[in-house]
């Protein structure tokens, strides 16, 4: 075993059953390898590099802030750049009057949102407990709390390690919520009502939900009316609704927030992360609606949840502003057209070779393949110059597939390259 392989085993991080790349340079969606070839990043890294790599706008923002000061606690140094980020971010996602808690990652964003929801409902409604309800096909972070609370089959802890927590209701997706003679529809939200009522509404602080499924099931899209019905169910019971848009937020599904694909489903809180830091910095942001934010400062409420030493780091804020600069420079008409072309090409792959299903929106698609074919497909695609991210399956036997989610500022030619690389990899593997 060579020196690299020995040290790689010591580094406790994720791996895969294929060789990793020796990368010497990057530009946009391309990784340039040591052997002189380049490979297209078809899943935006770990579904986060939304504006590609080596962005001059991000670099300029970081350098400008670096020359001023690189760290300043927000309670000591006036948080001008953090407030600039708050204003830009809220306007970008159509929630201009929200309050914002900045954190260091999506996982901590979820935990802070949980803490805020408990604080708000206890002081506002006199809730006895702070139960948070999630679906049986969900992922909300990798802390002990969030892993126990959510329904990611591969990552859920052993029962004895789950802190007595677990997911509460089935999502509106066929692999985990079957119906006799019909598919899922808006009435699947009745499962949420049933769970709240069985516990007692006075014990439930919030329902935490991904408006579009991420990499746990592979980009499942809820039926029309479902998110609206969940909101109605919760409003009737004084339960908050939290949308986990860690993966889907900031145009990943073709709209600023995934929930914007449907009317009348605006939640009380939104959690953002991956697309905001875009791989340049770890970050999380919890957006709180103006209707409930005043309760956070109420004299009877608990202290704000801890957000971490680095939670309002000025260099983090600077990087995020650079990402927003990049996103705002993308021509909307061309962006929508590229997303539509990508979606049409992905859906045309349904039934080709090993492909069993394709679903998704905008720049996020799950391509489900036959059992045992995931890594052969990945290998064939990499031989053609593109790599993708595998998703964690659903159902029994568990499905498998890959996530197609290129950087949002990919060019027409780059999207065509990605489509050709994946399309040509499939037929021989069926």
C-alpha positions in Angstrom: 0.0 0.0 0.0 1.4 3.4 -1.0 1.8 6.4 1.3 -1.4 8.1 0.0 -3.5 5.0 0.5 -2.2 4.5 4.1 -3.0 8.1 5.0 -6.4 7.9 3.3 -7.4 5.1 5.6 -6.5 7.3 8.6 -8.7 10.1 7.4 -12.1 9.4 8.7 -14.3 10.7 6.0 -16.6 9.3 3.3 -15.4 7.0 0.5 -16.8 5.1 -2.4 -15.9 1.9 -4.3 -14.1 3.8 -7.1 -10.8 5.7 -7.2 -11.0 9.4 -6.1 -9.5 12.2 -8.2 -6.1 13.9 -7.9 -7.3 17.5 -8.6 -4.7 20.2 -9.4 -7.1 23.0 -10.5 -10.8 23.9 -10.8 -12.8 26.3 -12.8 -16.6 26.6 -12.7 -18.1 23.1 -12.9 -14.8 21.5 -14.0 -12.2 19.7 -11.9 -8.8 19.5 -13.7 -7.0 16.3 -12.8 -3.3 15.6 -12.4 -3.2 13.4 -15.5 -4.2 16.4 -17.7 -7.8 15.5 -18.1 -10.8 17.3 -16.7 -14.1 16.0 -15.3 -17.5 17.7 -15.0 -19.1 18.1 -11.6 -22.6 16.8 -12.3 -23.9 17.1 -8.7 -22.3 20.4 -7.6 -20.0 18.5 -5.3 -22.0 17.4 -2.3 -25.0 19.3 -3.8 -23.6 22.6 -2.6 -21.3 24.1 -5.2 -24.1 26.0 -6.8 -22.0 28.6 -8.6 -19.1 26.3 -9.4 -15.5 26.7 -8.2 -12.9 29.5 -8.3 -15.5 32.3 -8.5 -13.9 35.7 -8.9 -16.9 37.4 -7.3 -16.5 35.3 -4.1 -12.8 35.8 -4.0 -13.2 39.6 -4.3 -15.7 39.7 -1.5 -13.5 37.6 0.8 -10.4 39.7 0.1 -12.2 43.0 0.7 -13.4 41.8 4.1 -10.1 40.2 5.0 -8.3 43.5 4.7 -10.8 45.0 7.2 -11.0 42.3 9.9 -11.2 38.6 9.7 -13.1 37.9 12.9 -15.4 39.9 15.1 -18.0 38.7 17.5 -21.4 40.1 16.5 -22.1 41.2 20.1 -18.8 43.2 20.1 -18.1 44.4 16.6 -20.9 45.9 14.8 -22.2 43.3 12.4 -22.5 45.4 9.2 -21.6 42.7 6.8 -23.8 40.2 8.5 -26.8 42.6 8.3 -26.0 43.2 4.6 -26.1 39.4 4.1 -29.4 39.2 6.0 -31.0 41.8 3.8 -29.7 40.5 0.5 -30.6 36.9 1.4 -34.2 37.7 2.5 -34.9 39.7 -0.6 -33.4 37.0 -2.8 -35.8 34.4 -1.5 -38.9 36.7 -1.4 -39.1 37.0 2.4 -37.8 40.6 2.8 -39.0 41.2 6.4 -37.8 37.9 8.0 -35.4 37.8 11.0 -32.3 35.7 10.4 -30.1 33.5 12.6 -26.8 32.6 11.0 -25.1 29.4 11.9 -22.1 27.4 10.7 -23.8 24.6 8.8 -27.2 23.2 7.8 -27.2 20.7 10.7 -26.8 23.5 13.2 -29.4 25.5 11.3 -31.9 22.8 11.9 -31.1 22.6 15.6 -31.4 26.4 15.9 -34.7 26.3 14.1 -35.9 23.6 16.5 -34.8 25.6 19.5 -36.6 28.7 18.2 -39.8 26.8 17.4 -39.9 25.4 21.0 -39.2 28.9 22.5 -41.9 30.5 20.4 -44.7 28.0 20.9 -44.0 27.7 24.6 -44.3 31.4 25.3 -47.0 32.1 22.6 -49.2 29.0 23.1 -48.2 27.5 26.5 -47.0 24.3 24.9 -46.2 21.6 27.4 -43.5 19.9 25.2 -41.6 20.8 22.1 -42.1 17.8 19.8 -40.8 18.2 16.3 -42.4 16.0 13.7 -40.6 14.7 10.6 -41.4 12.2 7.8 -40.1 8.7 7.5 -38.2 9.7 4.3 -36.2 12.7 5.4 -32.8 14.0 6.3 -32.2 17.0 8.5 -28.5 16.9 9.4 -25.9 14.7 11.0 -25.9 15.5 14.7 -27.1 13.0 17.2 -30.4 14.9 17.6 -31.2 15.4 13.9 -30.2 11.9 12.9 -32.5 10.5 15.5 -35.3 12.8 14.6 -35.4 12.2 10.8 -36.1 9.2 8.6 -32.9 8.6 6.6 -32.8 4.8 6.5 -29.1 4.5 6.0 -28.1 7.1 8.6 -30.6 6.5 11.4 -28.9 5.4 14.6 -29.6 2.1 16.3 -32.8 2.2 18.4 -30.8 2.3 21.6 -28.9 5.3 20.4 -31.8 7.3 19.0 -32.5 9.4 22.1 -36.1 8.1 22.1 -36.8 10.0 18.9 -37.9 9.1 15.5 -39.8 10.2 12.4 -43.6 10.6 12.8 -45.5 10.4 9.5 -45.1 8.9 6.0 -44.2 11.3 3.2 -46.4 11.6 0.1 -44.2 9.4 -2.0 -45.2 5.9 -3.3 -42.1 3.9 -2.0 -43.0 4.7 1.6 -46.7 5.6 1.5 -48.6 3.1 -0.6 -52.3 3.3 -1.4 -54.6 0.8 -2.9 -55.5 1.8 -6.5 -54.1 5.3 -6.4 -51.0 7.4 -5.9 -50.3 10.0 -3.4 -52.2 13.3 -3.4 -52.8 16.3 -1.1 -54.9 14.1 1.3 -51.6 12.5 2.4 -51.3 15.5 4.7 -54.0 13.9 6.8 -51.2 11.7 8.1 -49.6 14.8 9.7 -53.0 15.8 11.3 -53.4 12.3 12.6 -50.0 12.3 14.2 -50.4 15.7 15.8 -53.9 14.8 17.2 -52.6 11.5 18.6 -50.0 13.3 20.6 -52.1 16.3 21.4 -51.5 19.6 19.7 -50.3 21.1 23.0 -47.2 18.9 22.9 -46.1 19.6 19.3 -44.0 22.7 18.5 -43.4 22.2 14.7 -43.6 20.1 11.6 -40.2 20.0 9.9 -40.4 19.0 6.2 -38.4 19.1 3.0 -40.6 20.8 0.4 -38.9 18.7 -2.2 -37.0 15.6 -1.2 -33.3 15.8 -1.4 -30.7 13.0 -1.6 -32.5 10.7 0.9 -35.0 9.3 -1.6 -33.7 11.0 -4.7 -35.5 14.2 -5.5 -39.1 13.2 -4.9 -41.6 16.0 -5.6 -44.8 16.3 -3.5 -48.2 16.2 -5.2 -49.9 19.5 -5.9 -51.7 20.9 -2.8 -49.8 18.8 -0.3 -47.6 21.5 1.2 -50.6 23.9 1.4 -52.6 21.2 3.2 -49.8 20.6 5.7 -49.8 24.3 6.4 -53.5 24.4 7.0 -53.4 21.4 9.3 -50.7 23.0 11.4 -52.3 26.5 11.4 -55.5 24.9 12.7 -53.5 23.4 15.6 -51.1 26.3 16.4 -48.2 24.2 15.2 -45.3 25.9 13.3 -44.2 24.8 9.9 -40.4 24.7 9.2 -39.2 24.1 5.6 -35.7 22.5 5.4 -34.4 24.0 2.2 -30.8 23.3 3.1 -30.4 21.5 -0.3 -33.2 23.0 -2.4 -33.0 26.7 -1.5 -31.5 29.4 -3.7 -32.7 28.3 -7.1 -31.7 24.6 -7.0 -35.2 23.5 -8.1 -35.5 26.5 -10.6 -37.1 28.9 -8.1 -35.6 30.9 -5.2 -37.2 28.4 -2.8 -38.6 25.0 -3.7 -41.9 25.9 -2.0 -42.4 28.6 -4.6 -43.5 26.0 -7.1 -46.9 26.0 -5.2 -49.2 28.7 -3.9 -50.2 29.4 -0.3 -47.7 27.2 1.4 -45.3 29.8 2.9 -43.8 28.4 6.1 -43.1 30.0 9.4 -39.3 29.3 9.1 -37.0 28.4 6.3 -33.5 26.8 6.8 -30.9 27.5 4.1 -27.3 26.3 3.8 -25.7 24.5 0.9 -26.6 26.9 -1.9 -25.8 29.9 0.3 -22.2 28.9 1.1 -21.9 27.1 -2.3 -18.9 25.1 -1.1 -16.9 28.2 -0.3 -17.8 28.3 3.4 -19.8 26.4 5.9 -23.0 28.3 6.7 -26.6 27.9 7.8 -29.3 30.5 7.9 -32.7 30.3 9.7 -35.3 32.7 8.3 -38.1 33.5 10.7 -41.3 35.2 9.6 -42.2 38.6 11.0 -45.5 37.2 12.4 -43.7 35.0 14.9 -40.3 36.7 15.3 -41.4 39.0 18.1 -42.0 36.1 20.4 -38.3 35.3 20.3 -37.6 38.6 22.2 -40.5 38.2 24.6 -39.6 38.7 28.2 -40.7 35.2 29.2 -38.9 33.3 26.4 -35.8 31.2 26.9 -32.4 32.5 25.7 -31.7 32.2 22.0 -30.3 28.8 21.0 -26.5 28.7 20.9 -25.3 29.3 17.4 -21.5 28.8 17.7 -18.3 30.8 17.9 -18.1 31.0 14.1 -21.8 31.6 13.5 -21.6 35.2 12.4 -18.1 35.0 11.0 -17.4 38.1 8.7 -15.5 36.1 6.1 -18.4 33.6 6.0 -20.8 36.5 5.3 -18.4 37.9 2.7 -18.3 34.6 0.8 -22.1 34.3 0.9 -22.4 37.8 -0.5 -20.1 36.7 -3.3 -22.3 33.7 -4.0 -25.4 36.0 -4.1 -23.5 38.2 -6.5 -22.9 35.2 -8.8 -26.5 34.0 -8.6 -27.8 37.5 -9.4 -25.6 37.7 -12.5 -27.2 34.6 -14.0 -29.6 35.6 -16.8 -33.0 34.4 -15.6 -34.5 33.6 -19.0 -31.4 31.5 -20.0 -31.3 29.9 -16.6 -35.0 28.8 -16.9 -34.4 27.5 -20.4 -31.4 25.5 -19.4 -33.3 23.9 -16.5 -36.1 23.0 -18.8 -33.7 21.4 -21.3 -32.0 19.5 -18.5 -35.3 18.3 -17.1 -36.6 17.1 -20.5 -33.3 15.3 -21.2 -33.4 13.6 -17.8 -37.0 12.5 -18.0 -36.3 11.1 -21.5 -33.8 8.7 -19.9 -36.7 6.9 -18.0 -36.6 3.3 -19.2 -33.2 3.6 -21.0 -30.9 0.8 -20.0 -31.0 0.4 -16.2 -33.0 3.5 -15.5 -36.3 2.8 -13.6 -37.5 6.3 -12.7 -36.6 9.9 -13.0 -38.0 12.7 -10.9 -37.2 16.3 -9.9 -37.4 20.0 -10.7 -35.2 22.7 -12.1 -31.6 21.7 -11.6 -32.3 18.8 -9.2 -33.1 15.3 -10.5 -33.0 11.8 -9.1 -32.2 9.0 -11.6 -33.2 5.7 -10.1 -31.5 2.6 -11.6 -32.0 -1.1 -11.2 -30.5 -2.9 -8.2 -26.8 -3.4 -8.5 -26.4 -0.9 -11.3 -25.5 2.3 -9.5 -21.8 2.0 -9.4 -21.5 0.6 -13.0 -23.5 3.7 -14.2 -21.3 6.0 -12.1 -18.1 4.4 -13.5 -19.4 4.6 -17.1 -20.3 8.3 -16.7 -16.9 9.1 -15.2 -15.2 7.4 -18.2 -17.1 9.8 -20.3 -16.1 12.8 -18.2 -18.8 13.5 -15.6 -19.3 12.4 -12.0 -22.5 12.4 -9.9 -23.6 11.9 -6.3 -25.4 8.7 -5.2 -28.6 9.0 -3.3 -29.8 7.0 -0.4 -32.8 4.9 -1.4 -36.3 4.3 -0.3 -38.7 1.4 -0.1 -38.1 -2.3 0.2 -35.8 -3.4 -1.4 -34.1 -0.1 -1.1 -33.9 1.8 -4.4 -30.6 3.3 -5.6 -29.6 5.9 -8.1 -27.7 9.1 -8.6 -28.5 12.8 -8.3 -28.1 15.1 -11.3 -27.6 18.6 -10.0 -25.0 20.7 -12.0 -23.9 24.2 -10.9 -26.6 26.7 -11.6 -24.3 28.9 -13.8 -23.3 26.1 -16.1 -23.4 27.1 -19.8 -25.6 25.7 -22.5 -22.6 23.7 -23.8 -21.8 22.4 -20.3 -25.3 21.2 -19.8 -25.2 19.5 -23.2 -22.0 17.8 -22.2 -23.5 16.5 -19.0 -26.5 15.2 -20.8 -24.4 13.4 -23.4 -22.1 11.9 -20.8 -24.9 10.4 -18.8 -27.1 9.4 -21.8 -24.2 7.5 -23.5 -23.3 5.7 -20.3 -26.7 4.1 -19.9 -27.7 1.9 -22.9 -25.0 -0.8 -22.5 -25.9 -1.3 -18.9 -29.5 -2.3 -19.1 
